[in-house]
Amino acid sequence: MRAELAGDALRLLEDAEAAVAAGEPEHVVVALVKAIEGLVVRLRDRVLDGVVASSPAPDHVPF
C-alpha cells in the first residue's frame, strides 16, 4: 500500500510539473499540489502506523 501511495504521489508531482511547464491555470496546479499533499499525509500515516505496530509494547506502564 505504501508503494502504491508513493507511486501515486510521484505521478501527481510529474503532472504538476507538466502543468506548470504548460502554463496551466493556477487552480489546476493548486488542485494537483493539494492532491499530492493529501497523499503524502496518508503515506506518512501509514509509515508511522507500521513503526508503531512493530514496536514492542511495554508489559506495564510505570507511574
N, C-alpha and C positions, 0 to 999 in steps of 0.2 A: 504494500500500500504506500509506503514512504517513497519508493522509487517511482511509482505512478504519479504521486503528488509533485515530486521534484521534476519529473518529465513534463507535466502539465505547466508548471511554473516556468520552466525553460522555454516551452513553446510560446507561452504568453509574452515572455520577455522578448523573444525574437519578433513576435507580432507587434509589440510596442515599438521596438527599434525600427521596424519597417514602416510603421505608421508615422513615426517622427520623420524618417527619411523621405517619405512620400508627401509630407505636408498635410497629413490628415487633420481634421478639425480637433481642437483642444479636447472637446468632450469625448472623442473616440480614444485619445491617448489616456485621458484620465480614467476612463472606464477600464481600459486594459491594465493600468497601474493598480487600480483598486482590486481587480481580479487577482493580480499577482500577489498583492498584499494578503488577500484572503487565503490564498493557497499557502503562502509562507507561514502564516499563523497556524494553519491546520497541520502543516509539516512539522513545525516546532512543537506543537502539542503532542503529535504522535511520537516524536523523538523523546520528549520528556516523559510521556506515559511509559514508553519502553524502558527508560532508565529507572523510573520508579518501580516498575513491575519486576525488574531484575535485581533490585537492591534488597538485601535481606532485611526482614522486619525484626526489630528487637523483640526478645521474649517478654519484656516488660518495659513500662515507661517509668523511668526514675522520677520521683517527686521529692 
